């Protein structure tokens, strides 16, 4: 059924402010929650954080007090929404358990968006990042069993496989090779929605790791969060560089609100938890009110209709679901890629003096946390931890699960 967001009134702004009991929601049960409910919570936490940060930046670039007051109003409501969504995560979910949810989201969200994406270049970049997040899930899953004796397959609900992706050791690149070519928002607004989603999701993961990397007592665990946290910096750089730089602040304001409407509308279509679905519905009504306010601001300051920017009808909903076969297909064909400039190439096609190898030598010295976490697991359990639902790893050199297999993971590196 078609949904036309610009024609929806939504909840009036003056009725959106919540009391403390309304914001302080009941968390999900970590032992019973649907794995994609957990992923949706993590995603929308990141989306609301991104919305608040964007509106702070907007205000810092405006001297119009009346405009800044209107932005401050919806920003404060976005902050209440963020507290509500973030509060759905229970306190008894450990940092590493929560991290497994973050990486499952990164894998299946990126795969879903790549399959939806019509721009070949953008899809190629999504697939590239997908294999790196897939490897992060594997590293953290091994850390989880080593430190807490828990199997990550329970957390992901056996909906996402866990095995090596593009080895984290090989992901470290010179920042010059993390910047991609921007797209034109007007030529394909759906691509911009996809990109905005990944920017916010990866930014949230980057920020999360920046804040929790000091929580593990184990030095390998602390190192792993530091190492993968730096890859998340690369991912934010990669995805944000795809964004169209031409829209002004008012166009971006409308785009942000439209984006949130699209996502909350998507969540309402698929959420199985009645209490959380009720929250998604309420947030959808609130974001429709924000879109109305952003449209009003746009007409006042730009003297144009916001409907000229974005589709009248929302694009197809974003549905989070298992992507095992798609991930395996990308693994089997693209695991050996790296970046040079704005392009992607097999690592063995780089000249020996390429800056990739120089950067690798600077960061990958004696102690490499992403390798050490697997070595520790092998030392304790005789093999690495995996959840291979569809059979052996599609890449032969990654099928061994002992020390020899760990050594093989450096074969696409230096």
N, C-alpha and C positions, 0 to 999 in steps of 0.2 A: 504494500500500500504506500502510495506517495506521501512524503512528509515535506511540507513547504514551510521552512523555519521562519521566513520573513513575514509570513501571514499569521503566525502563532503569537498570541499575546504573552503567554507565559505568566509567571507570578510577578506581580508588581514589586518594584524594588523596595518600597516602603513596608512590605509585608515579609521581607526575606530575612531580617535579622533574627537570630535564634537566641534562646536563653541557654545558660550553661548546661542544664540537664538535656536539652535537645542536641547540643553539640557532643556531649559525653555519651556516645552510643555504646551499645553492647558489642564487644568484639566477637569475631567468629571463633568456633572451636577448632583448634589447629589439627585435632585428630579426626575431625569429621568434615571439614570444609572441602568443597569441590576445588581441585587444584586450580581451575581457571577462575574461580571466584577470588582466590588468593591473588592470582595474576591481575585480575581486573582492579582489585583494591590497590595493588602496587602501581599499576598504570595510572589510575586516576589521582592517586596521591601525587605522582610526578606531574600530571597535567595541571593540577591546581597549584602546585608550587611554581610551575612555569608561568601560569597566568598571573600570579601575584608578583613575581619578579619582573615580568614584562611591564606590568602597570606601574611598578616603581620606576623602571627606566623611562617609561613614557613621561611620568611626572617630572623627572629630572631633566627632561628636555623641553619643558613647557613653562612659560612665565604667566600663563593665563590662570588666575586664581579660581575662577568659576569652573573652568574645565578641570583643573586639578582636584577640585572638590568632588565633582561627579565621578572622576576616575577613582578617587579615594574611597568613595562609597561602595562601588562594586568590588574594589580591591579588598576591602575589609570583609565583604561577604564571601569572596573567593577564599580568604583566609579561614573563615569559619567552616567553609566546605572542606578545606584541606584538613583542618583539625578533626572534622567528623570522619572523613575517609581514612585518614591515618589512624584514627582511634579504632578502626575495625580490626587492626592487627593486634593480637593478644600479647600480653606481657610475658606469657610463658613460652612464647616462640623464641628460641635462641637466635642470636645474630646469624649463625651459620644456617640454621633452618630457614630464616627469613631470606638469606642470601640465595638459597636454592630456588625460592620463589622468584626472586629478581632475575636469575639467569634463565629459568624456565620461561618467564615472560619474554626476556630478550630473544630467546630462540624462536618461540612460536609466534610472537608478534612480528618479528622481522621476516620470518618465512611467510606469514600470512600477507603482509604488506607487499613483499616481493611478488607473490602470486597475483595480487590485485593490480600491481603497477603496470602502466601502459608505456612508460618511457623506458626504452631499452637500457640507456645509460644509468638511470636511477635504479632500475632493477639489478643491474650488474653490481652496483655499489652496495645495495641491500644484501645481496647474496654473499658478497665479500665479507661484510661485517657479521653476517649470520654464522659463518664457520668459526669466527673468533669467539663469539659468545657461547657457541656450542662447546668449545674447548674449556671455557671458564666454568661451565656447569660441571664438566668432568673433574676439573681440579678441585672445586669446592666440595663435590660429592665425596671425593677421596678424603678430604680434610674432615668432613662430617663424620665418616665412619671411624677414622683414626682417632679423633678426639672425643666423640660423643657416642660411638658405637651404634649409630643410626644409619639406616639405608635410605638414600635420597629417592629411590624409586617409590617409596611410600608417599613422600611429599609431593612428587610430580604426578602421583596417581597412575603411574605406568603409562602415561600419555606422551612422554617425551623420552627418547633414548638418551643414555648417558655413556659416552665413550669419547676418545680423543677426536678433536676437530683439527683446525689449523693450530699446531702447538703454540701455546702462549709464548714460549721462548723465541719463536720465529715472527711474532707479531710486532715486535718493537721496531719502529721505523723513525727515520729522521722526520721531524715535523713538516718539512717541505713537501713530503710525500703523503701527507694526510689531507691536503686541501683538494676538493673536487670542483667540478664545473657547476655553476648555478643553473637552475631551471627558470623558465618563464612562467610565472604563476597564471597569467592570463591565458596561455595556450592550453594549460591543463590544470585547473584548480584541484582536481582529485590528487594529482601528484603532490601538490603543495600540502594537502591535508595529510598524506602519507608521511611526507618528510617531517612536518611539524610534530607528528605523533612520535616518530623515532627520536627527534631532537629532544623532546621533553622526557621521554622514557630513559634515554641514555644519560641525559643530564641528571635525572633523579638518581640513577645508579651511580654515576660519578660522585654526586654529592653524598650519597649514602656511604660509599666506601671511604670517602674523605673523613667522615665523622666516626665510623665504627672500626677503622683499621687498628685503633689502639685498644680494642676490647679483648681480642684473643690474648691469652697468657703465653701460649705456645709461640716461640719465635718464628717458626715456619709459617704458622697461621697469620701472624702479623705481617710477615714478608709477602705472603700471597695476596693479602688485601692491598698492600702497597703496589705490588707489581701489576695486578689486574686493574687497580685503580688508575694507573697510568695509561693502560689501554683504553679505559673508559674516557679519559681525556682525549685520546686519539679519535675515538668514535664520535664524541660530541663535535670535535673539529670537523670530522668527515661529513657528518650529516648536516650540520649547520651551514657548511659551505655550499651545500646543494640548494639552500634557500634562495629565493629570488630577492636580491638586494634593493630592487627598485621601489616597492610599495612604501608609502610614507607612513607616519605614525598612525594616522586615522584609518588608513586602509588596513594596517596591521591589527588595529583594535577590533575592527569588524571581523577580520579573518580569525583572530583568536576566539572570539565569542562563537562564531559559526563552527569552528573546530570543536569546541567543547560541546555544543549542541549535538553535532554529529556523533561524538563519542558516547555521550550519555544516552542518546537515542539508540545507539548500537548495543549498549549494555542492557538496556531494558528488554531488548529482543531475546536475550540469551540467558539472563541470570536465573538460576534455579532456587536460590535462597530467598524466600519471601520477604524477610526483614531487610535484606540488603537491596533487593529489587525495589522496595519501597523508597529507599534512600536514593537510588539511581533515578527513579521517577521524579522525586522531589527536586533533585539537582537539575534534571532536565528542564523542569518548569522554571527554576531559578535562572538557568543559563539562557532560556528563551527571553526572560525579562532583561538579562544583560545584553542580549543581542538587540533587543528593541532600543535600549538606552544607547548602545554603540551606534546604531543606525540613526538615531536622533542626533547624536553628536556629529556624525559624518555628514548628514544633510546640512546642519548648521554651519560647519566649518569648511566643507568641501563643495557645497552647493551642487551636490550630485546625489543620485540614489544609490544606496549600497548594493541594491540588487544587480547593479552593473558589474560588480566585482566577482560574485560567486553564483553557483547554480541555484535556480529557483527551488529545485527539488534536491533534497539531500542525496548524496551518492549512496551506493549500496553499503549496508552496515558492515562494520568491522567485527568479524566473528572469530573469537579465539578458539582454536581446536587443535587436535593432534596433527603434527606435520612430519611424521617419521619418514615417510617415503620421499617427500620433497627434500628433506635435509640430507638423506642418504644420496640422492641424485646429485646434489650440489657438492657433497663431500667427495664423491667418486670422480668428479670432473674438475674441481676448482681448489682442492686443498693446498696445492703447491703455488698458488698465486701470491704475489706481493704487489706493492704499489711503487710506481715511479712517476713523479709529477702527478697529473690528474688521471693517469691510465693505470690499468692493472695488467701485469705480465707474470708468466712463470718465473720463479726466482732464479732458475738456472739460465735464464736469458739475460740477466743483468750482467753488465761488464764487471770484472773483478774489482775495479776501483770505484764502484758505485757507492754513494753515501750510505746506503742500507748496511753494507758490511762494516763500515767504519762505526756506525751507530751501534750495531750489534756488539762490537768489541768493547765499546764503552760501557754498556749496561750489563751484558751477560758475562760476568767474570766467574769467580769461584763459587759463589752462593747464588743459585737461581731458584727462588721459592717455588715456582710452578713445576720445576723438575723435582725438587726436593720433597714436595708433598706427595708425589707419586712414589718416590723412593722409600719414604717412611712407611707408606701403606704396604708396599711390597715387602718391606722388612718385617712388618707385623703380621700380615695375612698371606704372604707368599705370592700374591698377585695383586694387580690394581683392582679397584672397584669399578664395575660397569653394570649397565642395564641395557642389554642388547636384545630387544624384543623381536627384531626381524632377522636375527642371525648374526654371523660374524661381521666384523667391520668391513665396509665395502672397499677399503684400501688395504692391500695385502701387507704392507710393511707395518701397519698399525694393529695387526691381529694378535701379535704376541703380547702377553700380559705380565711378563717378568722384566728383569733388568735389561735384557736384550731388547725388549719392546720399547722400553723407556729410551734407550740409546737410539733406537730407530727414529724416534720423534724429532731428533735434531737433523734428520737427513735433508730437510728442505731449508735448513738454516744456513749457517756459515760453513 
